[in-house]
Amino acid sequence: MTKFSELNLNPKVLKAIEEAGYETPTPIQEGAIPPALAGRDVLGIAQTGTGKTASFTLPLITMLTRGRARARMPRSLVLCPTRELAAQVAENFDTYAKHVKLTKALLIGGVSFKEQDLLIDKGVDVLIATPGRLLDHFERGKLILNDVKVMVVDEADRMLDMGFIPDIERIFGLTPFTRQTLFFSATMAPEIERITNTFLSNPERIEVARQATASENITQGVVMFKGSRKDREATEKRKALRMLIDGEGEKCTNAIIFCNRKTDVDIVAKSLKKYGYDAAPIHGDLDQSQRTKTLDAFRGGGLRFLCASDVAARGLDVPSVSHVFNFDVPGHAEDYVHRIGRTGRAGRDGKAIMICVPRDEKNFEDIERLLQKAIPRIDNPLSTGTTQDATAAASTPTEKPKRTRTRSKKSEQPQVQAETSADVGAPVQEPAVAPVQAPAPAPKAEPEPKQSRSRSPRGRSSSGERGGNNNDRNSNRVVGLGDHTPTFIQKSFAERYEGETNGA
């Protein structure tokens, strides 16, 4: 097995490596360090957690031991997609270069320009930056990139996939054509690789693992979750997350919980706090000081659950993360590899659990297609008999008694009482109505006009109330159409009325 002492590194760098507790390089380090020291371009592809950062940090320090940086003209440039990854690269540089007199500057957002300008003015050997802040310094006339000897793009696919292509092309145009370029990433899609071919010149390709593979030390699982109702899905999904955490018991010493949206990160963190879980959010909208404080607390063991967006999915090195929970299925299959790569690092065992709702099944299929294997299914913790019965009872609408419209309020009351007293689903019996006696036949003589005028209006009882009972309406029924009606019509109506009363 190859040792670091056989890789032709600077003796002072080897001393720092030994003090850090490392003896043998990882496969990506063993394959990338020799061509990098020889001055060749390198395209390194390896699964996350295999030590890619040291693959370019160690040869970079060795090459920079000769020479000295001039003011505002860095000798090397390391581009990172996120602030956290840039800060981590800076920490690695401090670890391996502590016996070498080299200077560095970290250019990331959320930090004062003045402090960064002071470091650049003194001259730096290594400039570690995010693309946006780097171009900000350049446009302000505080930075010159004509003396860059080595340029490193860490997490190359993420840099290009996040929309940094115009910025990357501009930065490459500002550096010398004779520079040495190193690309490192966990995934390298074919369309991304075609773009990298324009930046690298006859690169040495080191691919120590199949693209987009997860570490064998990580146990994966997925819960195919479906809420009882659409408006309850988010609440039940958070409850399922808490039950999954509780189900892991003492094995879950700490965990990173990934969400797709920043708002969901805040909501999940707040929900966990409400139920007594030690959790805090981290995403791009938070102040850099707060992000750094939260991340330091998680690394130091003072925080158990870190709710994060994909800002923490790339390059975040916390060796002791026991679990990763994907509260949302990532939109890009490659991001899943990076997310679960936060656990099972440095040979440790880890576990990754994902919650998949019906609308995310297509993205889930893309992940399994990328991994070229099926992710084991886990039973839904909410799918118990009690929960299903309660959910079904809550979702079944209560049947309301039907009312029939009548003109008489008095006639409505018996029917409504009968319906409300009956059981749901039982046939409602109509209230018994006494038979109405037929009134005496009306005389065929023409009714007097005064008598018809003195009668109450149709639909009103003699007391002036609207409606009235059925007996009143039958006894006070108006015969004919009034005194203005022709005699032959009145006679036919009278005969018709006589026939109706006799038939009743």
TORKE-29678 format. One record per residue (C-alpha): x, y, z; residue in one letter. Coordinates in steps of 0.02 Angstrom, whole numbers. Layout:
<sites>
SITE X Y Z A;
...
</sites>
This chain:
<sites>
SITE 0 0 0 M;
SITE 66 172 -47 T;
SITE 110 293 92 K;
SITE 114 484 89 F;
SITE 303 477 100 S;
SITE 307 395 -72 E;
SITE 209 536 -158 L;
SITE 355 658 -169 N;
SITE 275 788 -55 L;
SITE 370 923 39 N;
SITE 445 855 203 P;
SITE 359 993 302 K;
SITE 193 944 224 V;
SITE 226 762 269 L;
SITE 257 814 449 K;
SITE 90 904 456 A;
SITE 3 752 382 I;
SITE 81 639 513 E;
SITE 27 757 652 E;
SITE -150 754 583 A;
SITE -151 565 605 G;
SITE -149 510 423 Y;
SITE -29 377 358 E;
SITE -95 312 193 T;
SITE -180 412 55 P;
SITE -353 374 -11 T;
SITE -371 309 -190 P;
SITE -414 481 -259 I;
SITE -266 558 -168 Q;
SITE -150 422 -229 E;
SITE -207 447 -408 G;
SITE -216 638 -414 A;
SITE -64 699 -315 I;
SITE 75 632 -431 P;
SITE 8 710 -595 P;
SITE -33 871 -503 A;
SITE 147 883 -440 L;
SITE 205 849 -618 A;
SITE 112 1004 -678 G;
SITE -26 916 -776 R;
SITE -210 962 -777 D;
SITE -314 843 -672 V;
SITE -495 789 -682 L;
SITE -534 696 -522 G;
SITE -698 601 -499 I;
SITE -732 510 -336 A;
SITE -878 481 -220 Q;
SITE -899 609 -83 T;
SITE -806 584 80 G;
SITE -650 510 1 T;
SITE -531 655 33 G;
SITE -540 758 -127 K;
SITE -496 918 -34 T;
SITE -326 849 17 A;
SITE -301 788 -162 S;
SITE -271 966 -220 F;
SITE -220 1050 -55 T;
SITE -66 941 -26 L;
SITE 13 962 -200 P;
SITE -36 1146 -202 L;
SITE 60 1181 -41 I;
SITE 210 1084 -104 T;
SITE 216 1181 -268 M;
SITE 196 1351 -182 L;
SITE 342 1328 -61 T;
SITE 452 1401 -197 R;
SITE 420 1583 -235 G;
SITE 332 1731 -156 R;
SITE 168 1820 -190 A;
SITE 155 2003 -239 R;
SITE 24 2127 -180 A;
SITE -151 2099 -252 R;
SITE -82 1959 -363 M;
SITE -120 1786 -289 P;
SITE -15 1640 -348 R;
SITE -155 1512 -341 S;
SITE -344 1517 -344 L;
SITE -470 1394 -271 V;
SITE -652 1418 -321 L;
SITE -791 1341 -215 C;
SITE -979 1346 -240 P;
SITE -1029 1387 -60 T;
SITE -960 1486 86 R;
SITE -955 1333 198 E;
SITE -852 1232 75 L;
SITE -732 1379 49 A;
SITE -710 1395 236 A;
SITE -676 1209 250 Q;
SITE -542 1217 115 V;
SITE -462 1360 212 A;
SITE -459 1251 369 E;
SITE -376 1109 273 N;
SITE -246 1232 208 F;
SITE -208 1289 386 D;
SITE -190 1107 443 T;
SITE -69 1050 309 Y;
SITE 29 1213 289 A;
SITE 64 1252 472 K;
SITE 250 1214 450 H;
SITE 263 1312 287 V;
SITE 266 1501 275 K;
SITE 124 1530 155 L;
SITE -15 1658 161 T;
SITE -197 1637 116 K;
SITE -355 1741 99 A;
SITE -536 1686 108 L;
SITE -655 1788 0 L;
SITE -836 1745 39 I;
SITE -995 1844 60 G;
SITE -1058 1905 227 G;
SITE -886 1969 278 V;
SITE -822 2147 271 S;
SITE -734 2199 111 F;
SITE -609 2302 210 K;
SITE -537 2153 304 E;
SITE -520 2054 143 Q;
SITE -439 2201 53 D;
SITE -304 2212 186 L;
SITE -258 2030 160 L;
SITE -252 2047 -30 I;
SITE -146 2204 -21 D;
SITE -13 2110 77 K;
SITE -3 1975 -57 G;
SITE -71 1798 -38 V;
SITE -7 1631 -100 D;
SITE -177 1546 -95 V;
SITE -339 1637 -132 L;
SITE -495 1537 -85 I;
SITE -656 1616 -145 A;
SITE -834 1599 -207 T;
SITE -859 1665 -386 P;
SITE -973 1810 -339 G;
SITE -861 1886 -207 R;
SITE -706 1859 -314 L;
SITE -780 1960 -458 L;
SITE -837 2095 -336 D;
SITE -656 2123 -282 H;
SITE -595 2120 -461 F;
SITE -722 2249 -519 E;
SITE -671 2362 -375 R;
SITE -491 2356 -438 G;
SITE -426 2266 -284 K;
SITE -373 2105 -368 L;
SITE -262 2055 -515 I;
SITE -265 1875 -579 L;
SITE -120 1884 -703 N;
SITE -1 1789 -590 D;
SITE -110 1637 -552 V;
SITE -6 1480 -577 K;
SITE -131 1349 -519 V;
SITE -321 1360 -526 M;
SITE -431 1236 -434 V;
SITE -618 1212 -459 V;
SITE -689 1112 -315 D;
SITE -858 1025 -341 E;
SITE -845 1068 -525 A;
SITE -1014 998 -575 D;
SITE -1102 1097 -440 R;
SITE -1013 1257 -493 M;
SITE -1074 1237 -670 L;
SITE -1246 1171 -624 D;
SITE -1286 1314 -506 M;
SITE -1280 1441 -645 G;
SITE -1100 1495 -622 F;
SITE -1053 1458 -803 I;
SITE -1040 1642 -857 P;
SITE -940 1686 -700 D;
SITE -825 1536 -720 I;
SITE -791 1577 -902 E;
SITE -752 1757 -857 R;
SITE -634 1706 -716 I;
SITE -542 1584 -829 F;
SITE -523 1725 -955 G;
SITE -441 1833 -822 L;
SITE -309 1702 -780 T;
SITE -156 1659 -886 P;
SITE -178 1531 -1023 F;
SITE -26 1436 -958 T;
SITE -105 1403 -788 R;
SITE -124 1227 -718 Q;
SITE -307 1178 -689 T;
SITE -374 1049 -567 L;
SITE -556 993 -569 F;
SITE -628 887 -429 F;
SITE -805 826 -406 S;
SITE -909 681 -346 A;
SITE -1014 677 -505 T;
SITE -975 724 -684 M;
SITE -1123 715 -801 A;
SITE -1081 699 -986 P;
SITE -1148 873 -1028 E;
SITE -1045 948 -886 I;
SITE -891 853 -944 E;
SITE -906 930 -1117 R;
SITE -895 1102 -1037 I;
SITE -744 1055 -933 T;
SITE -653 1002 -1091 N;
SITE -642 1186 -1139 T;
SITE -554 1227 -975 F;
SITE -430 1083 -961 L;
SITE -287 1040 -1077 S;
SITE -254 853 -1098 N;
SITE -303 816 -919 P;
SITE -258 663 -818 E;
SITE -425 583 -778 R;
SITE -433 494 -610 I;
SITE -595 403 -577 E;
SITE -577 292 -425 V;
SITE -762 249 -410 A;
SITE -909 240 -526 R;
SITE -991 410 -548 Q;
SITE -1130 454 -427 A;
SITE -1104 306 -311 T;
SITE -1137 313 -126 A;
SITE -1020 241 4 S;
SITE -1050 60 48 E;
SITE -1042 111 232 N;
SITE -1208 204 215 I;
SITE -1370 108 247 T;
SITE -1507 185 141 Q;
SITE -1696 181 157 G;
SITE -1850 273 95 V;
SITE -2025 298 164 V;
SITE -2159 310 29 M;
SITE -2269 434 120 F;
SITE -2445 491 79 K;
SITE -2545 609 189 G;
SITE -2724 576 240 S;
SITE -2776 740 159 R;
SITE -2686 868 55 K;
SITE -2702 1006 185 D;
SITE -2632 891 320 R;
SITE -2487 819 221 E;
SITE -2354 942 283 A;
SITE -2402 920 467 T;
SITE -2409 731 454 E;
SITE -2244 728 360 K;
SITE -2157 821 502 R;
SITE -2235 700 626 K;
SITE -2168 555 523 A;
SITE -1994 634 530 L;
SITE -2002 643 720 R;
SITE -2058 463 730 M;
SITE -1915 408 617 L;
SITE -1792 500 728 I;
SITE -1866 420 884 D;
SITE -1861 251 800 G;
SITE -1672 262 779 E;
SITE -1654 286 966 G;
SITE -1478 307 1036 E;
SITE -1401 263 868 K;
SITE -1449 437 807 C;
SITE -1317 539 898 T;
SITE -1334 684 775 N;
SITE -1408 711 604 A;
SITE -1424 829 457 I;
SITE -1602 855 393 I;
SITE -1607 916 213 F;
SITE -1752 1015 138 C;
SITE -1770 1081 -39 N;
SITE -1831 1256 7 R;
SITE -1763 1381 131 K;
SITE -1936 1413 203 T;
SITE -1957 1227 239 D;
SITE -1788 1226 327 V;
SITE -1851 1358 448 D;
SITE -2020 1272 471 I;
SITE -1944 1100 507 V;
SITE -1816 1173 628 A;
SITE -1952 1269 720 K;
SITE -2063 1115 727 S;
SITE -1924 1008 800 L;
SITE -1886 1140 931 K;
SITE -2070 1146 978 K;
SITE -2068 960 1017 Y;
SITE -1908 966 1119 G;
SITE -1777 921 987 Y;
SITE -1614 1018 985 D;
SITE -1617 1088 808 A;
SITE -1562 1243 713 A;
SITE -1575 1298 530 P;
SITE -1438 1342 406 I;
SITE -1467 1410 230 H;
SITE -1412 1547 112 G;
SITE -1528 1683 178 D;
SITE -1451 1683 352 L;
SITE -1310 1799 403 D;
SITE -1137 1724 382 Q;
SITE -1100 1747 566 S;
SITE -1255 1649 613 Q;
SITE -1215 1513 486 R;
SITE -1039 1496 554 T;
SITE -1101 1492 734 K;
SITE -1230 1357 695 T;
SITE -1106 1251 599 L;
SITE -974 1264 736 D;
SITE -1103 1211 866 A;
SITE -1149 1060 761 F;
SITE -969 1010 735 R;
SITE -929 1032 919 G;
SITE -1074 926 979 G;
SITE -1174 1069 1052 G;
SITE -1311 1047 921 L;
SITE -1393 880 881 R;
SITE -1498 916 726 F;
SITE -1446 1030 584 L;
SITE -1589 1075 466 C;
SITE -1507 1127 304 A;
SITE -1533 1168 122 S;
SITE -1412 1108 -11 D;
SITE -1290 1239 51 V;
SITE -1229 1104 171 A;
SITE -1237 961 45 A;
SITE -1070 994 -37 R;
SITE -905 972 51 G;
SITE -969 990 229 L;
SITE -847 886 330 D;
SITE -915 831 499 V;
SITE -841 657 523 P;
SITE -959 601 661 S;
SITE -1129 628 577 V;
SITE -1228 469 614 S;
SITE -1385 502 509 H;
SITE -1446 602 361 V;
SITE -1633 630 340 F;
SITE -1696 690 171 N;
SITE -1858 774 220 F;
SITE -1881 814 35 D;
SITE -1826 715 -117 V;
SITE -1692 821 -203 P;
SITE -1737 891 -373 G;
SITE -1572 831 -449 H;
SITE -1520 651 -428 A;
SITE -1337 699 -405 E;
SITE -1382 803 -253 D;
SITE -1441 646 -165 Y;
SITE -1266 574 -175 V;
SITE -1193 731 -99 H;
SITE -1324 741 38 R;
SITE -1303 565 104 I;
SITE -1115 584 85 G;
SITE -1117 691 243 R;
SITE -1129 528 342 T;
SITE -1023 371 334 G;
SITE -863 473 312 R;
SITE -685 416 349 A;
SITE -735 232 356 G;
SITE -875 257 483 R;
SITE -1049 182 466 D;
SITE -1195 295 426 G;
SITE -1380 290 386 K;
SITE -1482 392 263 A;
SITE -1673 397 268 I;
SITE -1782 488 141 M;
SITE -1967 534 143 I;
SITE -2048 527 -29 C;
SITE -2222 597 -63 V;
SITE -2320 554 -221 P;
SITE -2272 713 -314 R;
SITE -2086 672 -291 D;
SITE -2094 495 -358 E;
SITE -2022 546 -527 K;
SITE -1868 624 -446 N;
SITE -1853 469 -337 F;
SITE -1851 359 -491 E;
SITE -1710 467 -562 D;
SITE -1608 437 -404 I;
SITE -1628 248 -415 E;
SITE -1585 255 -599 R;
SITE -1426 353 -559 L;
SITE -1376 234 -419 L;
SITE -1422 86 -530 Q;
SITE -1503 -1 -383 K;
SITE -1665 4 -284 A;
SITE -1670 93 -117 I;
SITE -1749 -17 18 P;
SITE -1924 35 73 R;
SITE -1964 75 254 I;
SITE -2137 61 329 D;
SITE -2228 224 356 N;
SITE -2221 257 545 P;
SITE -2394 337 536 L;
SITE -2478 188 452 S;
SITE -2548 108 610 T;
SITE -2725 47 628 G;
SITE -2770 179 757 T;
SITE -2704 318 650 T;
SITE -2793 257 495 Q;
SITE -2960 239 587 D;
SITE -2944 411 663 A;
SITE -2897 484 496 T;
SITE -3043 400 409 A;
SITE -3164 460 542 A;
SITE -3097 636 530 A;
SITE -3106 638 341 S;
SITE -3286 568 330 T;
SITE -3411 711 320 P;
SITE -3558 707 442 T;
SITE -3726 682 355 E;
SITE -3847 823 390 K;
SITE -4035 797 399 P;
SITE -4128 859 248 K;
SITE -4266 988 263 R;
SITE -4412 1009 148 T;
SITE -4474 1181 108 R;
SITE -4656 1215 153 T;
SITE -4754 1374 165 R;
SITE -4808 1339 343 S;
SITE -4684 1348 486 K;
SITE -4801 1248 595 K;
SITE -4803 1106 469 S;
SITE -4610 1103 462 E;
SITE -4581 1077 646 Q;
SITE -4646 898 665 P;
SITE -4546 839 514 Q;
SITE -4381 919 571 V;
SITE -4400 845 745 Q;
SITE -4430 674 672 A;
SITE -4274 686 561 E;
SITE -4157 748 697 T;
SITE -4214 612 818 S;
SITE -4184 475 690 A;
SITE -4014 386 674 D;
SITE -3899 427 530 V;
SITE -3943 317 384 G;
SITE -4111 258 456 A;
SITE -4268 295 355 P;
SITE -4360 448 417 V;
SITE -4545 420 448 Q;
SITE -4665 554 400 E;
SITE -4771 620 544 P;
SITE -4948 554 550 A;
SITE -5073 678 481 V;
SITE -5255 669 529 A;
SITE -5370 642 381 P;
SITE -5447 801 318 V;
SITE -5634 799 309 Q;
SITE -5706 859 146 A;
SITE -5801 1022 159 P;
SITE -5981 1033 107 A;
SITE -6008 1057 -78 P;
SITE -6013 1236 -128 A;
SITE -6176 1299 -203 P;
SITE -6178 1320 -388 K;
SITE -6244 1494 -370 A;
SITE -6127 1635 -414 E;
SITE -6033 1696 -258 P;
SITE -6073 1871 -200 E;
SITE -5938 1999 -240 P;
SITE -5936 2067 -63 K;
SITE -5901 1894 9 Q;
SITE -5751 1865 -106 S;
SITE -5679 2036 -67 R;
SITE -5694 2009 120 S;
SITE -5593 1847 115 R;
SITE -5413 1844 170 S;
SITE -5277 1845 37 P;
SITE -5218 1677 -30 R;
SITE -5089 1594 81 G;
SITE -5138 1691 239 R;
SITE -5239 1631 385 S;
SITE -5378 1729 464 S;
SITE -5259 1782 604 S;
SITE -5147 1872 478 G;
SITE -5001 1747 484 E;
SITE -4922 1684 325 R;
SITE -4965 1505 285 G;
SITE -5061 1412 421 G;
SITE -5096 1227 441 N;
SITE -5162 1116 304 N;
SITE -5338 1109 378 N;
SITE -5355 1297 369 D;
SITE -5299 1302 188 R;
SITE -5419 1165 136 N;
SITE -5568 1245 224 S;
SITE -5532 1420 158 N;
SITE -5491 1374 -20 R;
SITE -5549 1505 -144 V;
SITE -5674 1445 -272 V;
SITE -5663 1524 -443 G;
SITE -5560 1671 -497 L;
SITE -5660 1816 -424 G;
SITE -5811 1921 -471 D;
SITE -5735 1975 -636 H;
SITE -5729 1797 -702 T;
SITE -5858 1746 -833 P;
SITE -6002 1638 -775 T;
SITE -5960 1485 -882 F;
SITE -5784 1477 -806 I;
SITE -5852 1496 -629 Q;
SITE -5972 1354 -661 K;
SITE -5837 1237 -724 S;
SITE -5726 1277 -575 F;
SITE -5869 1245 -456 A;
SITE -5904 1078 -537 E;
SITE -5719 1034 -532 R;
SITE -5709 1080 -350 Y;
SITE -5861 974 -312 E;
SITE -5779 826 -398 G;
SITE -5617 847 -300 E;
SITE -5706 856 -132 T;
SITE -5811 703 -171 N;
SITE -5654 606 -222 G;
SITE -5562 651 -61 A;
</sites>
